[in-house]
Amino acid sequence: MQIHSEYTFNFDWETVVKGFWRKYPCKEFDFIKFNQVVDMILDDNNKMQIKRIVYARKFTVWCLTLEQITVDLENRSMEMQTKLLKSCKLYPNLAGDESIIYKAIDDQKTHYSVSYSDLIQKLLSNFQQTFITKLISQFNSSFRKGIEVVEARCRELQNNQ
């Protein structure tokens, strides 16, 4: 199963990427307790390769993820792949990767897409189906909140120029 959403920001790519990097900390995503860049290199294709560790915790449920981010300044795109490294036993029995892309459409707009592939290992019971339905609803809510936070950061950046 794959969950996918798209959005177009009415901001240039550079502003949206700055907004992405300033997304945390914020009250809308208070469950993100820690995020830290652990590696950054410029590869042979002049693309920045960045690795970031993110620790999320809400009540007793927690997980640790690795984000692998590629920033291509020449083509004005940024791609991020997120992999689950470790989680508590209460974390849902899910497997999959998150993929995010920010790509300039023109000088004023940026396309954003996010997808989760191979998200569900198994659906064995109605309880799990209900859980997945709630998870998808939470994903959509989180997607909208993420857009709102990045757009707010973009407006702040424009106002400070």
C-alpha positions as CSV (number, residue, x, y, z in Angstrom):
1,M,0.0,0.0,0.0
2,Q,1.2,3.5,-0.8
3,I,0.0,6.8,0.6
4,H,0.8,9.8,-1.5
5,S,0.1,13.6,-1.3
6,E,1.1,16.6,-3.3
7,Y,1.1,20.3,-2.8
8,T,2.3,23.5,-4.6
9,F,3.9,26.2,-2.5
10,N,3.5,29.8,-3.8
11,F,7.1,30.5,-2.8
12,D,10.3,30.1,-4.7
13,W,12.3,26.9,-4.1
14,E,15.0,28.6,-2.1
15,T,12.5,30.0,0.4
16,V,10.7,26.7,0.7
17,V,13.9,24.8,1.4
18,K,14.9,27.4,4.0
19,G,11.5,26.9,5.5
20,F,12.0,23.1,5.6
21,W,15.2,23.4,7.5
22,R,13.6,25.7,10.0
23,K,10.6,23.5,10.5
24,Y,11.7,22.2,13.9
25,P,11.2,23.0,16.7
26,C,7.6,24.0,16.6
27,K,4.5,23.4,18.7
28,E,2.6,21.7,15.9
29,F,5.3,18.9,15.9
30,D,6.1,18.8,19.6
31,F,6.7,15.1,19.3
32,I,9.9,15.7,17.4
33,K,12.3,15.7,20.4
34,F,15.6,15.7,18.6
35,N,17.0,16.2,15.0
36,Q,20.6,16.5,14.2
37,V,22.6,16.5,11.0
38,V,25.3,13.8,11.4
39,D,26.9,13.8,8.0
40,M,27.2,16.2,5.0
41,I,29.3,15.8,1.9
42,L,29.4,17.3,-1.6
43,D,29.4,14.4,-4.0
44,D,31.0,14.1,-7.4
45,N,27.8,15.5,-9.1
46,N,27.9,18.7,-7.0
47,K,24.9,17.5,-5.0
48,M,24.9,17.9,-1.2
49,Q,24.3,14.6,0.6
50,I,23.0,15.1,4.1
51,K,22.2,12.5,6.8
52,R,20.0,13.6,9.7
53,I,18.9,11.6,12.8
54,V,15.3,12.3,14.1
55,Y,13.9,11.1,17.4
56,A,10.2,11.3,17.8
57,R,8.3,10.6,21.0
58,K,4.6,10.9,21.9
59,F,3.8,9.6,25.4
60,T,5.3,6.1,25.5
61,V,5.5,5.6,21.7
62,W,8.9,6.5,20.2
63,C,11.0,5.9,17.1
64,L,14.4,6.8,15.7
65,T,14.8,7.5,12.0
66,L,17.5,8.4,9.5
67,E,16.8,11.0,6.9
68,Q,19.0,10.9,3.8
69,I,18.6,14.2,2.0
70,T,20.0,15.2,-1.5
71,V,20.1,18.9,-2.3
72,D,20.6,19.6,-6.0
73,L,21.2,23.4,-6.3
74,E,21.7,23.3,-10.1
75,N,18.2,21.6,-10.7
76,R,16.6,23.3,-7.7
77,S,15.4,20.1,-6.1
78,M,15.7,18.4,-2.7
79,E,14.8,14.8,-2.1
80,M,14.6,13.1,1.3
81,Q,14.3,9.4,2.1
82,T,13.4,8.4,5.7
83,K,14.1,5.0,7.1
84,L,13.0,3.7,10.5
85,L,16.1,2.7,12.5
86,K,14.5,1.6,15.8
87,S,11.3,1.9,17.7
88,C,9.6,0.9,20.9
89,K,7.5,-2.3,21.1
90,L,4.3,-0.2,21.1
91,Y,5.2,1.3,17.7
92,P,2.8,0.0,15.0
93,N,3.8,-3.1,13.1
94,L,4.5,-1.1,10.0
95,A,7.3,-1.1,7.5
96,G,8.1,1.3,4.8
97,D,10.0,4.3,3.7
98,E,9.0,8.0,3.5
99,S,10.0,9.8,0.3
100,I,9.7,13.6,0.0
101,I,10.6,15.8,-3.0
102,Y,10.7,19.6,-3.2
103,K,11.2,20.7,-6.8
104,A,11.1,24.2,-8.3
105,I,8.3,24.7,-10.9
106,D,9.4,28.2,-11.8
107,D,10.7,31.2,-10.0
108,Q,7.6,31.6,-7.9
109,K,6.3,28.1,-7.2
110,T,7.6,24.9,-5.7
111,H,6.1,21.4,-6.0
112,Y,6.1,19.2,-2.9
113,S,5.2,15.5,-2.9
114,V,5.4,13.0,-0.1
115,S,4.7,9.2,-0.2
116,Y,5.0,6.2,2.0
117,S,5.6,3.0,0.2
118,D,5.3,-0.6,1.4
119,L,3.8,0.9,4.5
120,I,1.8,-2.0,5.8
121,Q,3.5,-5.4,6.4
122,K,0.2,-7.1,7.2
123,L,-3.4,-6.5,7.9
124,L,-4.7,-9.4,10.0
125,S,-7.7,-8.1,11.8
126,N,-10.4,-5.5,11.8
127,F,-8.6,-3.8,14.6
128,Q,-5.6,-3.3,12.4
129,Q,-7.7,-2.1,9.5
130,T,-9.3,0.5,11.8
131,F,-5.9,1.5,13.0
132,I,-4.7,1.9,9.4
133,T,-7.7,4.1,8.6
134,K,-6.8,6.3,11.6
135,L,-3.2,6.3,10.6
136,I,-4.0,7.6,7.1
137,S,-6.2,10.3,8.6
138,Q,-3.4,11.3,10.9
139,F,-1.0,11.3,7.9
140,N,-3.3,13.7,6.1
141,S,-3.5,15.9,9.2
142,S,0.2,15.9,9.6
143,F,0.7,16.6,5.9
144,R,-1.4,19.7,6.2
145,K,0.3,20.9,9.4
146,G,3.7,20.4,7.8
147,I,2.7,22.6,4.9
148,E,1.3,25.2,7.3
149,V,4.6,25.3,9.3
150,V,6.8,25.5,6.2
151,E,4.6,28.2,4.7
152,A,4.8,30.2,8.0
153,R,8.6,29.9,7.9
154,C,8.6,31.1,4.3
155,R,6.5,34.1,5.2
156,E,8.8,34.9,8.1
157,L,11.8,34.7,5.7
158,Q,10.1,37.0,3.2
159,N,9.2,39.5,5.9
160,N,12.8,39.6,7.2
161,Q,14.3,40.4,3.8
